[in-house]
Amino acid sequence: MSGTVYVIGAGPGESRYLTRQALEALERSEVVWYPAELAGLARDLAPEIASTWRVAEPGSLAEQIWAHASPPAGGVAVLVPGTPAFSPEAAAVITRLVAKDWEFEVISGIPPWVAALDQLGVVTRQAGVVDLAWGEGCRARFGSGAALAPTAEDPGGLWIERPGLVGQTLSHRPLVAGAALQVLPEEVPHVAWCRPKALSGRVVMLLRAGSKTVQMRRWLDDLGAQTLLAPVSVISDPDSWQELDRALDRVDRYGWLVLTSGEAVRRFFRRMRSRNIDIRRLRARVAAVGPETVAELRQYGVREDLVPPETHSQEGLITAFQAVALLGEAVLMPGGSLNRPDLARALRAQGALVDVAEVYQNRSVPLSDEVRALLRSGRIDAVLYLASSAVEGLMAQLDEDERNQVRRTAAFSIGPLTSRTLERLGIPVAGEPPRPSMKSLVEVMTTYFSKERSV
């Protein structure tokens, strides 16, 4: 069975500018091809997207696609800078896809110059005329390379300089080829990112990278925070798929499928698809740990039968299953290498026949020297902890002075289990949302610093 080829615009090359449609296509794809200029985006997203990421030589994306006998069942993604409509590479790829008569989908990106204009608050009134919102300490220049004005050969792009107001800038002027663009700064009142925001000046350390945190980083950016990505682990395939493959061969025998993370959902169904196992063979009722896991299930057209009403954790599932007759029931639990055994033990105590299958593993990643230096300097205002394993992974890498600095830094926890781990390691919890979600966690932190500012 052949999959779809997704030709995806990567925008300016930052994950926060990727569209939801682009992220979903990357999640589905088994292989992702990208040019070297998007290496930063690949480093950011690849750790938590199970696809195999491969860099292509300049101008060779179309050749790489041509080399495939057929797209793998999960699909292939081809990333191009900006948006496919303005990409010669995308045009070459699409020409090859048409020649092969393969199924493909083109997904728009944000052209880098558009993203830059949006950042500055530029609004196009009519063709070639823009309004630029301006503020103290902000500067924009049009052109490319050494040029500061567009030419007939090079229409140019936009550069932003924040420190110090130097020279003049643009407002209500047509972009005429070869013409200098000069307007007095006082003609334009402000730039959105020059105004104080709820988290302006705050440095927030995030112990996780990848696609699942893209939206969180967008929220932090919108609130004015500087996000420091410091993943302490990456997620990768298990050393062997043998446990899961054995379970999938008899998947129709299970009475329950228990899923405790969105990562487990994605990898379980992706493995089913790669082995061409019909999802209709899955007759089990499905238990999910919480709303985010349910949302992932819905992506595969699967409905949940059991979700803890309050506590979205293994403990919540243990409580929820106490009302379910499990004697003699076959239960499949796909999960990660660091999953706790508590839930499987509790279900076995109720008489269930539980098979645990590893579908991903967490590998430790050393902190960079730059991150450690920032930590020691005390310049990090907050750390966001999204899992107990992240707490333990961070503290295991630090010396005693660094651990004490972490204990002095505001800690925000995704949920009760992570909070207990923080407290066990001597880290005071500054905030925890009432329900575990990334959005709620950012809101709790924002409230905390807003109160601190008002004191």
C-alpha positions in Angstrom: 0.0 0.0 0.0 1.5 3.4 -1.1 1.3 6.5 1.0 0.9 10.2 0.2 3.8 12.6 -0.5 3.4 15.9 1.4 5.1 18.9 -0.1 5.3 21.2 2.9 6.2 24.9 3.2 8.5 25.4 6.2 8.0 29.1 6.3 11.0 31.0 7.8 12.4 27.8 9.2 11.1 28.1 12.8 8.8 25.5 14.2 6.5 28.1 15.7 5.6 29.3 12.1 4.5 25.8 10.9 0.8 25.4 10.3 -1.2 22.8 12.2 -1.7 21.0 8.8 2.0 20.9 8.3 2.7 19.4 11.8 0.0 16.8 11.3 1.5 15.7 8.0 5.0 15.5 9.6 3.5 13.3 12.4 2.0 11.0 9.8 5.0 10.6 7.6 7.5 7.8 7.9 10.3 9.7 6.1 11.0 13.5 6.0 13.3 15.0 3.5 14.6 18.5 4.0 17.4 20.8 2.6 20.4 21.7 4.7 19.2 25.2 5.3 16.3 23.8 7.4 18.7 21.8 9.6 17.7 24.0 12.6 14.0 23.1 12.1 14.9 19.4 11.8 17.0 19.5 15.1 14.0 21.1 16.8 11.3 18.8 15.6 13.0 15.4 14.8 13.5 14.3 18.5 9.8 13.9 19.1 8.5 13.0 15.6 9.1 9.4 14.9 9.7 9.9 11.2 13.2 9.2 9.8 14.6 12.7 8.9 17.1 12.9 6.0 19.0 15.9 4.7 19.1 16.3 0.9 22.0 17.9 -1.0 21.2 21.3 -2.6 18.8 20.9 -5.5 18.4 17.1 -4.9 15.0 16.9 -3.2 13.3 15.9 -6.5 16.0 13.2 -7.1 15.4 11.7 -3.6 11.7 11.4 -4.3 12.4 9.9 -7.7 14.6 7.3 -6.1 11.7 5.8 -4.1 10.1 2.8 -5.8 6.9 4.0 -4.1 6.0 6.1 -1.0 5.9 4.1 2.2 2.5 3.4 3.7 2.9 6.2 6.2 3.8 8.7 3.6 6.8 10.9 2.8 7.2 14.6 3.7 9.3 17.0 1.7 10.1 20.3 3.4 10.9 23.4 1.4 11.7 26.9 2.7 9.0 29.5 2.6 6.0 28.1 0.7 5.8 25.7 -2.2 4.2 28.3 -4.6 7.5 30.2 -4.6 9.9 27.3 -4.4 11.8 25.9 -7.5 12.6 22.8 -5.4 8.9 22.2 -4.8 8.1 22.7 -8.5 10.7 20.1 -9.4 9.4 17.6 -6.8 5.8 18.1 -7.9 6.8 17.6 -11.6 8.3 14.2 -10.6 5.3 13.2 -8.6 3.0 14.0 -11.5 5.2 11.9 -13.8 5.0 9.0 -11.3 1.3 9.4 -10.9 1.7 9.4 -7.1 -0.8 10.8 -4.7 0.5 14.1 -3.2 -0.7 17.0 -1.2 0.8 20.5 -1.1 0.7 22.3 2.2 1.3 26.1 2.3 3.9 27.8 4.4 4.4 31.4 5.4 6.9 33.2 3.2 9.8 34.5 5.4 9.3 38.1 4.3 5.6 37.8 5.2 6.5 36.5 8.7 8.9 39.4 9.2 6.3 41.9 8.2 3.7 40.3 10.5 6.2 40.4 13.4 6.5 44.2 12.9 2.8 44.8 12.5 3.0 45.8 8.9 -0.4 46.0 7.1 -0.7 46.1 3.3 -3.2 48.8 2.2 -2.8 48.4 -1.5 -0.3 47.0 -3.9 3.2 48.1 -3.0 2.1 50.3 0.0 2.6 49.3 3.6 2.0 50.8 7.0 4.7 50.0 9.6 3.9 50.2 13.4 7.0 51.5 15.2 8.4 51.9 18.7 11.4 52.9 20.7 14.4 50.7 20.2 13.0 49.1 17.0 14.3 49.4 13.5 13.5 47.9 10.1 15.5 47.8 6.9 14.5 46.6 3.5 16.9 45.0 1.1 19.1 41.9 0.9 22.8 41.4 1.4 24.5 44.8 1.6 21.6 46.6 -0.1 19.2 48.6 2.0 16.7 49.2 -0.8 15.0 47.0 -3.3 16.2 46.8 -6.9 14.7 45.5 -10.1 16.8 42.3 -9.8 16.4 41.9 -6.1 13.1 43.0 -4.5 14.7 42.3 -1.1 13.4 41.2 2.3 13.1 42.7 5.8 15.6 42.9 8.6 14.7 43.9 12.1 17.1 45.6 14.5 15.9 46.1 18.1 18.8 47.8 20.0 18.7 51.5 19.5 16.8 53.6 17.0 19.3 54.5 14.2 18.4 56.3 11.0 15.0 56.3 9.4 12.4 53.7 8.5 9.4 53.0 6.3 5.8 54.1 6.4 3.1 54.7 3.8 5.7 54.4 0.9 5.4 52.4 -2.3 8.1 49.7 -2.8 9.5 51.2 -6.0 12.4 49.4 -7.6 15.7 51.1 -6.9 14.1 53.8 -4.8 15.4 54.6 -1.2 12.6 54.3 1.4 12.8 57.0 4.1 10.3 58.3 6.6 10.8 59.9 10.0 10.3 57.4 12.8 7.8 59.6 14.6 5.4 59.1 11.8 4.7 55.6 13.0 3.7 55.0 16.7 4.6 51.5 17.9 5.6 47.9 17.2 3.7 45.1 19.0 6.7 43.3 20.3 8.2 46.5 21.7 5.3 46.9 24.2 5.6 45.3 27.6 3.9 41.8 27.8 3.0 39.5 30.7 6.3 37.6 30.5 8.5 40.3 28.9 12.1 39.8 30.0 11.5 36.3 31.5 13.7 33.4 30.5 11.8 30.2 30.6 13.6 26.8 30.3 11.7 24.1 28.6 13.0 20.5 29.2 11.5 19.2 26.0 11.7 20.0 22.3 9.8 18.7 19.3 6.4 19.1 17.7 4.4 18.6 20.9 5.8 21.8 22.4 5.5 24.0 19.3 2.2 25.5 20.4 3.5 26.0 23.9 6.5 28.0 22.6 4.1 30.1 20.5 2.1 31.0 23.6 5.4 31.9 25.4 6.6 34.0 22.5 3.3 35.8 22.3 3.6 36.6 26.0 7.1 38.1 25.5 9.1 35.3 27.1 12.5 34.1 25.9 12.2 30.3 25.6 15.3 28.3 26.3 15.0 24.8 24.8 17.0 22.3 26.9 15.7 18.8 26.3 17.1 16.3 28.7 15.9 13.3 26.7 14.8 12.4 23.2 12.2 9.8 22.1 13.3 7.1 19.7 12.1 3.7 18.4 12.5 0.8 20.8 15.6 -1.5 20.3 13.2 -4.1 19.1 9.6 -4.1 17.8 9.3 -7.8 18.7 6.9 -7.4 21.7 4.5 -5.1 19.9 4.6 -7.2 16.7 3.8 -10.3 18.6 0.8 -8.5 20.1 -0.3 -7.0 16.8 -0.3 -10.5 15.2 -3.2 -11.4 17.7 -4.6 -7.9 18.2 -8.2 -9.1 17.8 -7.8 -11.2 21.0 -7.4 -8.3 23.3 -10.4 -7.0 25.4 -8.7 -3.7 26.4 -6.2 -1.4 24.8 -4.7 1.0 27.5 -2.9 4.1 26.3 -1.2 6.4 28.8 0.3 9.0 26.4 -0.2 10.6 23.0 3.2 9.3 22.0 2.0 5.7 22.6 -1.1 6.3 20.5 0.9 7.6 17.5 3.5 4.9 17.6 1.0 2.1 18.2 -1.2 3.0 15.2 1.8 3.9 13.0 3.2 0.4 13.6 -0.1 -1.1 12.7 -0.2 0.8 9.5 3.4 0.0 8.5 2.6 -3.7 9.0 -0.6 -3.3 6.9 -2.7 -4.5 9.8 -6.4 -3.6 9.3 -7.5 -1.3 12.1 -10.9 -3.1 12.1 -9.1 -6.1 13.7 -8.8 -4.0 16.8 -11.9 -5.0 18.7 -10.7 -4.0 22.1 -12.3 -1.3 24.3 -9.9 1.6 24.7 -8.8 3.3 27.9 -7.0 6.7 27.6 -5.3 8.5 30.4 -6.7 12.0 29.6 -8.0 14.6 27.1 -4.7 15.0 25.1 -4.5 11.2 24.6 -8.1 11.1 23.6 -7.4 13.9 21.0 -4.6 11.7 19.5 -7.0 8.7 19.4 -9.6 10.7 17.4 -6.9 11.4 14.8 -7.1 7.7 14.0 -10.8 7.5 14.1 -10.8 5.6 17.4 -13.3 6.4 20.2 -12.4 6.0 23.9 -14.4 3.8 26.3 -12.8 4.8 29.6 -11.1 8.0 30.7 -10.5 9.0 34.4 -12.9 11.8 35.2 -10.5 13.8 37.4 -7.0 12.5 37.8 -5.4 12.1 34.4 -2.6 9.7 35.4 -1.9 6.0 36.0 -3.5 6.5 39.4 -6.7 7.8 37.8 -6.9 4.9 35.5 -6.4 2.4 38.4 -9.3 4.0 40.1 -11.5 4.0 36.9 -10.7 0.3 36.2 -11.9 -0.7 39.7 -15.5 -0.6 38.4 -14.6 -2.8 35.5 -14.6 -6.7 35.5 -11.2 -7.8 34.3 -10.9 -11.4 35.4 -9.5 -13.3 32.4 -9.5 -10.2 30.1 -6.5 -9.8 27.8 -5.1 -6.2 28.1 -2.5 -4.6 25.8 -0.5 -1.7 27.2 1.9 -0.1 24.6 4.1 2.5 26.2 7.6 4.0 26.8 10.7 2.6 28.3 10.3 4.7 31.5 6.6 3.9 32.1 5.9 3.1 35.7 4.7 -0.5 36.4 1.9 0.6 38.8 -1.0 0.4 36.4 0.0 -3.0 34.9 0.4 -4.4 38.4 -3.0 -3.1 39.5 -4.8 -4.6 36.5 -3.1 -7.9 37.0 -4.3 -7.8 40.6 -7.8 -7.6 39.2 -7.2 -10.8 37.2 -6.3 -9.2 33.9 -3.8 -10.9 31.5 -1.6 -7.8 30.8 0.9 -7.6 27.9 3.2 -4.6 28.1 4.8 -3.6 24.8 7.5 -1.0 24.5 6.8 1.4 21.5 9.4 4.1 22.3 12.3 4.7 24.5 13.6 7.8 26.2 17.3 8.4 25.7 19.2 10.9 27.8 20.6 14.0 26.1 23.4 16.0 27.8 22.7 19.7 28.5 24.8 22.1 26.4 27.5 24.2 28.0 25.5 27.3 27.2 22.5 26.1 29.1 24.5 25.1 32.1 26.2 28.5 32.1 22.8 30.3 32.0 21.6 28.1 34.8 24.6 28.8 37.0 24.3 32.5 36.3 20.8 32.6 37.8 19.4 34.3 34.7 16.7 31.6 34.1 13.4 32.7 35.7 11.4 29.6 35.4 11.6 25.9 34.4 8.6 24.1 33.0 8.4 20.4 33.9 6.2 18.2 31.7 7.1 14.8 33.1 8.6 13.2 36.2 11.3 11.7 33.9 12.3 15.3 32.9 12.8 16.3 36.5 15.0 13.2 37.2 16.8 13.6 33.9 17.7 17.2 34.7 18.9 16.6 38.2 20.9 13.6 37.3 23.1 15.7 35.0 23.8 18.6 37.4 26.4 19.1 40.1 25.4 20.1 43.6 25.8 23.9 43.0 23.6 23.6 39.8 21.0 21.5 41.6 20.7 24.2 44.3 20.3 26.9 41.6 17.5 24.8 40.1 15.8 24.7 43.6 16.0 28.5 43.7 14.3 28.8 40.2 10.5 28.9 39.9 9.3 25.4 39.0 6.0 24.9 37.2 4.7 21.3 37.1 2.3 19.7 34.6 0.5 17.6 37.2 0.5 15.9 40.6 2.9 13.1 39.8 5.5 15.5 38.5 4.9 17.8 41.5 5.6 14.9 43.9 8.9 14.1 42.0 9.9 17.8 42.3 9.2 17.8 46.0 11.0 14.6 46.6 14.1 16.1 45.0 13.8 19.3 47.1 12.4 21.6 44.3 9.5 23.8 45.6 6.6 23.9 43.2 5.6 27.4 42.2 2.5 26.4 40.3 0.5 23.5 39.0 -2.6 23.7 36.8 -5.9 22.2 38.1 -6.0 20.0 35.0 -2.8 18.8 33.2 -2.4 20.7 29.9 0.3 22.8 28.3 -2.0 25.7 27.9 -3.0 25.6 31.6 0.6 25.4 32.6 1.5 28.5 30.7 -1.5 30.3 32.2 -0.5 29.3 35.8 3.1 30.6 35.2 1.8 33.9 33.7 -0.5 34.5 36.7 2.5 33.8 39.1 4.7 36.4 37.5 1.9 38.9 37.1 1.3 38.7 40.9 5.1 39.0 41.5 5.2 42.2 39.4 2.3 43.7 41.3 3.9 43.2 44.7 
